[in-house]
Amino acid sequence: KVMTDAVLAGEDARFYQHGGVDYKGMVRAGLANLGNFRSQGASTITMQLARNFYLSSEKTFTRKIYEILLALKIESQLTKEQILEVYMNQIYLGQRAYGFAAASEVYFGKALNDLSVAEAAMLAGLPKAPSAYNPIANPRRARARQQHIIDRMLDNGFITAQQAETARQQTLRFRHGTD
């Protein structure tokens, strides 16, 4: 559950409220991208699933339309739990790890169920950019992303303030020889 909550907080907090496309999120991202704010994405987990497994990686308007249409089709064919399961078991997370169970073993040498909030938040930061947020190759950047995920988990009510503070303070121990 902690891994699922971390993924939802980091990637798509409104996952259970939308039908594959988060129109509110798209408007928010569009407005932020027009202003002088940092570029924001608007892809839901379902849209990421469509893009990562069925579409090319080209960044075009046409591909985005296909991504939206495919996300709507996926949402009509699968339950939310099935979509989340496929996403969490197939997404690339660096270090030759596909899926969060594999990443848990690769990075921490632990089963997914044994992860702490801090460890889950670290892994949940990887889908955005697995190499850029790799905690072994880029520890400072990965830690900043992890802290953001912890904040999002707290903001979305997935963890308490005490759990967030404990997670922020936890020193993570990574498994060596993961190449």
C-alpha positions as CSV (number, residue, x, y, z in Angstrom):
1,K,0.0,0.0,0.0
2,V,2.8,2.5,0.8
3,M,4.3,2.0,-2.6
4,T,0.9,2.5,-4.3
5,D,0.3,5.6,-2.3
6,A,3.8,7.0,-3.1
7,V,3.2,6.3,-6.9
8,L,-0.2,8.0,-6.8
9,A,1.1,11.0,-4.9
10,G,4.0,11.4,-7.3
11,E,2.4,10.6,-10.6
12,D,-1.4,10.9,-10.5
13,A,-3.0,11.9,-7.2
14,R,-6.4,12.1,-8.9
15,F,-6.1,8.7,-10.5
16,Y,-9.4,7.4,-9.0
17,Q,-11.3,10.6,-9.9
18,H,-10.7,10.8,-13.6
19,G,-11.5,8.5,-16.6
20,G,-8.0,8.3,-18.0
21,V,-7.5,12.0,-18.8
22,D,-7.3,14.6,-16.1
23,Y,-8.7,17.6,-17.8
24,K,-8.2,19.8,-14.6
25,G,-4.5,18.7,-14.6
26,M,-4.2,19.5,-18.3
27,V,-5.5,23.0,-17.8
28,R,-3.3,23.6,-14.8
29,A,-0.2,22.3,-16.6
30,G,-1.1,24.4,-19.7
31,L,-1.5,27.6,-17.7
32,A,1.8,26.9,-15.8
33,N,3.6,26.2,-19.1
34,L,2.4,29.5,-20.6
35,G,3.6,31.5,-17.6
36,N,7.1,31.8,-16.3
37,F,6.6,28.6,-14.1
38,R,8.5,25.4,-14.5
39,S,7.2,23.1,-17.2
40,Q,4.6,20.7,-15.9
41,G,3.3,17.5,-17.3
42,A,-0.4,16.5,-17.4
43,S,-0.1,12.8,-18.2
44,T,-2.1,10.5,-16.0
45,I,-0.9,7.0,-15.1
46,T,-3.2,5.7,-17.8
47,M,-1.8,8.1,-20.4
48,Q,1.7,7.1,-19.4
49,L,0.7,3.4,-19.8
50,A,-0.6,4.2,-23.3
51,R,2.6,6.1,-24.2
52,N,5.1,3.8,-22.7
53,F,3.7,0.5,-24.0
54,Y,1.8,1.4,-27.2
55,L,3.1,4.6,-28.8
56,S,6.4,6.1,-30.0
57,S,8.4,8.4,-27.8
58,E,8.2,11.3,-30.3
59,K,6.8,14.5,-28.7
60,T,4.2,15.7,-31.2
61,F,0.7,17.1,-30.9
62,T,-0.6,14.1,-32.9
63,R,1.0,11.6,-30.6
64,K,-0.6,13.4,-27.6
65,I,-4.0,13.0,-29.2
66,Y,-3.4,9.3,-29.8
67,E,-2.2,9.0,-26.2
68,I,-5.5,10.6,-24.9
69,L,-7.6,8.4,-27.2
70,L,-5.7,5.2,-26.2
71,A,-6.0,6.2,-22.5
72,L,-9.8,6.5,-22.8
73,K,-9.9,3.1,-24.5
74,I,-7.7,1.5,-21.8
75,E,-10.0,3.0,-19.1
76,S,-13.0,1.5,-20.8
77,Q,-11.5,-2.0,-21.0
78,L,-9.6,-2.3,-17.6
79,T,-10.4,-1.5,-14.0
80,K,-8.4,1.1,-12.2
81,E,-6.7,-1.7,-10.2
82,Q,-5.7,-3.5,-13.4
83,I,-4.3,-0.3,-14.9
84,L,-2.3,0.5,-11.8
85,E,-1.1,-3.1,-11.6
86,V,0.2,-3.1,-15.2
87,Y,1.8,0.3,-14.8
88,M,3.5,-0.6,-11.5
89,N,4.8,-4.0,-12.8
90,Q,6.0,-2.8,-16.2
91,I,7.4,0.8,-15.9
92,Y,11.1,1.2,-16.3
93,L,12.9,2.4,-13.2
94,G,16.5,2.3,-14.1
95,Q,19.3,-0.2,-13.2
96,R,17.6,-2.7,-15.6
97,A,14.6,-2.8,-13.3
98,Y,11.1,-3.0,-14.7
99,G,8.4,-2.6,-12.1
100,F,8.5,-1.5,-8.5
101,A,9.0,-5.0,-7.1
102,A,12.1,-5.4,-9.2
103,A,13.3,-1.9,-8.3
104,S,12.8,-2.6,-4.6
105,E,15.1,-5.6,-4.9
106,V,17.7,-3.8,-7.1
107,Y,18.0,-0.6,-5.1
108,F,17.3,-1.9,-1.6
109,G,17.6,-5.7,-1.6
110,K,14.1,-5.8,-0.1
111,A,10.7,-7.2,-1.0
112,L,8.1,-4.5,-1.9
113,N,6.1,-5.1,1.2
114,D,9.1,-4.3,3.4
115,L,9.7,-0.8,2.1
116,S,9.5,2.2,4.4
117,V,7.8,5.4,3.4
118,A,11.1,7.0,2.6
119,E,12.2,4.1,0.4
120,A,8.8,3.9,-1.4
121,A,9.0,7.7,-2.0
122,M,12.5,7.3,-3.5
123,L,11.3,4.7,-5.9
124,A,8.2,6.6,-6.7
125,G,10.4,9.5,-8.0
126,L,12.0,7.3,-10.6
127,P,9.3,7.1,-13.4
128,K,9.6,10.8,-14.2
129,A,13.2,10.3,-15.3
130,P,14.9,7.0,-14.2
131,S,18.5,8.1,-15.0
132,A,18.1,11.7,-13.7
133,Y,16.6,10.6,-10.4
134,N,18.7,7.4,-10.0
135,P,19.7,7.5,-6.3
136,I,23.0,5.7,-7.0
137,A,24.1,7.9,-9.9
138,N,22.5,11.2,-8.8
139,P,21.9,11.0,-5.0
140,R,21.3,14.8,-4.4
141,R,18.7,15.0,-7.2
142,A,17.0,11.8,-6.2
143,R,16.8,13.0,-2.6
144,A,15.1,16.3,-3.7
145,R,12.6,14.3,-5.8
146,Q,12.0,11.9,-2.8
147,Q,11.3,14.8,-0.5
148,H,8.8,16.2,-3.1
149,I,7.0,12.8,-3.1
150,I,6.9,12.7,0.7
151,D,5.4,16.2,0.7
152,R,2.8,15.1,-1.9
153,M,2.0,12.0,0.1
154,L,1.4,14.2,3.2
155,D,-0.7,16.8,1.1
156,N,-2.9,14.0,-0.3
157,G,-3.5,12.4,3.2
158,F,-1.6,9.2,2.4
159,I,0.7,9.7,5.5
160,T,0.6,11.6,8.7
161,A,2.9,14.6,9.6
162,Q,4.8,12.3,11.9
163,Q,5.3,9.7,9.2
164,A,6.5,12.4,6.8
165,E,9.0,13.7,9.3
166,T,10.3,10.2,10.0
167,A,10.6,9.6,6.2
168,R,12.4,12.9,5.6
169,Q,15.0,12.0,8.3
170,Q,15.6,8.3,7.3
171,T,19.0,7.5,5.9
172,L,18.6,5.1,3.0
173,R,20.9,2.2,2.5
174,F,21.3,1.1,-1.1
175,R,22.3,-2.3,-2.3
176,H,25.8,-2.3,-3.9
177,G,26.7,-4.0,-7.2
178,T,23.4,-3.2,-8.9
179,D,24.9,-2.8,-12.4
